[in-house]
Amino acid sequence: MSTAELKQIVERLALSQQETDRQMKETDRQMKETERYMQETARQMQETDQKIKALSGLFTSQWGKLVEALMRPGTVKLFQARGVVVSQMTGRRTGIDHAGREIEVDMTLVNSGTIVVVEVKTTCKVEDITWHLDKLQRFKQAFSEYSTWDVQGGLAALTFEEESDRHAFRNGLWVLKCQDGITSIANGENFQAQVF
């Protein structure tokens, strides 16, 4: 191999190395651009997720208020027909128990010496009943004005899943169902509510 041929090979290798360096710099630039794009996309996705959660909370809150409004009319008459003379019905209210935990009550039906605490759900599941039973155990702590009263519980829902209505019956809770826009008490005529 001659010196001229060797020189040509070295020059081609140098050009090839320069092209490789240029391509590596371009690849590095593209990777950095892709990383910036991915970070921006992740940030936008987080913002979108936060907006969806906020809208979901608003929707759930408003939907819950709608279900409460559907259940409210006629409820007093239903309980009076079952011998629970209701003198007052209240909407949503909150209290704090001895452990500092907040208790939110969707609806209460009051007569002299007895209060029925009703949890309103769009769809009721067994876990909702367990949660409500715990709340009923702590109710007198959060609402001391009823500390000497009999507290009964109730669940009102558009839909009962997992046979949650039966679970509620077995635990001595009133069950209110709304079908075709009409609320009714699903408990049998001889039902005796659990007193908490």
N, C-alpha and C positions, 0 to 999 in steps of 0.2 A: 504494500500500500504506500502510495506516494504521499509526500507532505501536503500536496494540494488536496488530495482526496481526504486526508485526515483533517485538514483545515475545514473542508466542506462539511464533514460529519460533525465536527465540533460546532460549526456555525448553525447547522440544522438542529443540533441538540440544544443550543442556546435559544434559538427561536422557539423550539418546542417547549422549552422550560418557561420562556416568557409567556407563551400562549397558555400553558398550564397554570402559571401564576395568575394571569388575567382571569381565567375561568374560575380559579379558586376564589379570587377576590369577588367576582360576580356572584358565585354561589354563596359566599359568606354574606354579601349584601342582601341577596334574596332571602337567606335564612333569617337575617335580622329583621327584614321587612315582614316576613311571615310570622315571626315571633311577636312583633308589634301588633300585627293584624289579629293574632290569636289573643293577645292580652286585651285588645280593644273589644273583641267579640265576647270574651269572658266578662269584661266589665258591663257591656250592654246586656248580656244574659242575666247578670246579677240584678241590674236595674229592672229588667223585664220581670224577673222572678219576684222582686219586691213589689212591683206594681200589681202583679197577678195576685199575690198574697193579700195586698190591701183591698183589691176589688173583691176577692173571695170573702174576706172578713166582712166587707160592707154588704155583699150579697147575702151571706149567711145571716148576718144581723137583721137585715131587712126581711128576709124570708121568715126568720123566726118570729118577727113582729107580726107578719101577715098570718102565720099559723095561729099565734096567740089571738089575733083579732077574729079568726074563723071560729076558734073554740069558745070564745067568751060569750057570745049571745046565747041565751037559753040555758047556760050552765047552772045559774042560780035556780031556775025552775026544775031542772033535772034533779038537783040535790034535794030541793024541797019536796019533790015527789017521792024521794027515798027516805023522808023523815029527818033530813038534816036541814033545819030551818036556818037559812043563810040571811044574816042581817047586813053583811057588808062583803064586797068583793074588791080585792086590790089587784093591781097590776104588778109589774116588775119592781122589786126592791132588793136592797142588799143589807147585810149585817156582817159583823165580825165575831167569830167564836172565841173561846178562851185562849186558843193557840194562835190567835191572830190571823186565822184563815178566813177569807171572804166567802160568804154564802150568798148566792143570788137566787132569789125566788121568783119564778115566772108569774104565778097567780096564787092568791089565797082566797079561801071562802071562810068567812068568820060567822060564828053564832055565839051565843053566850056559853063560854067555857070550852068550846071546841074550835079548832082551826084546821082546815084541810089545805095542805101545801101541795100545789099541783105543778109538776114539771111538764112543760110543753115541748114536744119534739116533732120535727117533720117526720123522721123515721126513728122509731124506738128499737134499740137493741138491748140484749141482756145486760151489757156493761152499763147502759144508761140507768137501768133499775138499780144495780149495785151502787152506782154513784149517788143516785137519789136517796137510797136507804141510808147511806153514810151521812148525807146532808140532813136527813130527818133526825138522825141521832144527835146532831149538833145544833139543830134549829133553836132550841130553847136558850142555848148559850148566846147565839147571835141576836136573838130577839127576846130579850129578857122580859118584856111586857107580857109574854105568853108563858112564863116559867111555870105557872100553876095550871095551865090549860092542857086539855087532851089534844095532842097533835096527831093528825092522820095524814096519810100521803096519797097522792094521786098522780097518774101519768096520763097525759093527753097526747095523742099523736095521729097523724094522717095514716101512717103505716106502722105495723108492728112486725118486725123481723125476728127470726130465731125463736119463735114462739114466746117472745118477750111479754106478750099480754098474759099468757099462762103463768109465767114467772112472777109477774106482778100480782096476779090473783093469789098465788101461793104465799106471797109475802105480805098479804093483807092490804094491798094498795087498790084504790079506786082506779078504774081504767075507763078513760073517755076516748071514744073513737069518733072520727068525723068521716062520714060517708055521704057522698052526693050533697055535700054542703050542710048536712044535718049532724049535729053532735048528739051522741047518746052514751049512756053509761052501760058498759058491757058486762059488769058484774051481775051475778044472779040476784034475784029478789031477796034471798036470805043472807046475802053477803054481810059479814061483820068485819069492819075495817080494823087493822092493827093500830093500837094506840102507842105512840112513842113518848 
